[in-house]
Amino acid sequence: MTTLAGGTDTLTRDALTVLQPGFAGTTAPDWLLRRLGEGLASVGLFGRNVASPGQLAALTAQLRAEREDVLVAVDEEGGDVTRLEVRTGSSFPGNHALGAVDDVALTREVARELGRRLAACGVNFDWAPVADVNSDPANPVIGVRSFGADPDLAARHTAAYVTGLQSAGVAACTKHFPGHGDTAVDSHLAMPRIDVPAEVLDSRDLVPFRAAVAAGTRAVMSAHILVPALDPDRPATLSRRILTDLLRGELGYDGLIVTDGMEMRAIAAAYGIERGSVLAVAAGADAICVGGGLDDDGTVRRLRDALVSAVRAGELPEERLADAAERVRRLARWTAQAAPGGDGAAAPDANGSAAGAFPDDIGLVAARRALTVTRSGPYEPPASAPYVAAFTPVANIAVGDETPWGVAAELPRLLPGTVTGSFTGADAGPVALTAAGDRRIVAVVRDEHRHPWMTAALDALLAARPDTIVVEMGIPEAPPRGALHIATHGAARVCGRAAAEIVAGVRRA
């Protein structure tokens, strides 16, 4: 066994290299810096690690002082899933809003600008874009994170997003392979299952991933889903048939394969994270994402030791682990070259936009263009400060409940004195009516079609107050109603601002 400088043998170093752990706090703990010196090559950042752009830049500089080529990854999709702006809401609309506009040049430029902001903070690896075709409107975890339900639309915007993001020197990680859009179960909580023929998967779910591969995506993230038509026994993350035979073989993909978070119950409950990590690498995964809920040195040590033990026991070929580690290092080399000032600094792509073709506030421009506005008749804005009744569902884990959403932060700037209340449950409508008093009501919902209590609440409001304004900030599956109905196709802060402008009458859609 070869021993490297610092006393770490090659096998142990490779086992550390394939891990992508998280940590707690806004500065790097000593254990993490020590592991970087021993071979750890990637770090995953979450909302808990970000306080401000300046703080994030200092944190990534701290990591690079220990390992210059470290991959610093973040789950920054824009829209509902933001880590850079976790406490305020995103300055960029998410995928569904971009799909609603259906301007690939706009999508490319939004992704490029988001990439520039990530790179400025020292982040060089983004777990985005979501390429899932949201074919099940009741999907509890994808929804507005998807470009839409049409495979070709999702494909062209996935490719544009990959191109734009990587032109800023940030590696894209297209997810969740082979497609998480036709699920009614959140893989954070249990194992989803997609029971459709292989032909349907080929013509629907795989289409955006083929486009991402053709666009040169540097990474692909696996899904914790069971797809019996592809592998009846193991979920995609642990399936050689899916990761090696399909993704590498049939789709011709040669970049990094990253797992979704191994602490998610779809894997952790059935296999455990140690066994699951061994099976994932054996199946063809190159990097093990862990840290969304597990963020300590003990987790890193256990996973490292599990991989080493599996190699020594003959359960995991040493060549497979070495290949996975080398793919991680290869991506690290690409990010170093693609970074501003690197030898291979990223240039605008052949289809890129000319400098100055898009305004600096590209996110707000995109959010405004994404609005779908339906009026029941001539619309009169509120004559005085309205009452915002936010009907608030339980946030899925990917989005998190710490990020504000709705129009409450934006409407008071246009209509001073606006009051907001948050409601949930069967009596939400009558309670909101009482709270609103004589004020004009702005009812804000998120995926009304998935929550019968929201429909009941709107029924109660509109029966008593037909001049109610409705803002839908999820998938606009339910029929529009109200004096004014605004579908934002996402709940990012800029989507709230764009909607507030229409409600207040300062802009017409």
PyMOL commands that set and color helices and strands:
alter all, ss='L'
color gray80, all
select helices_A, chain A and resi 10-17+30-38+47-49+53-66+95-101+104-120+143-145+151-167+198-205+207-215+236-238+240-250+265-271+273-283+297-312+318-338+362-370+411-414+428-436+448-450+452-464+493-504
alter helices_A, ss='H'
color red, helices_A
select strands_A, chain A and resi 19-20+42-45+71-74+125-126+171-177+219-222+256-258+288-289+372-375+387-391+419-423+441-445+469-472+484-487
alter strands_A, ss='S'
color yellow, strands_A
deselect
rebuild
show_as cartoon
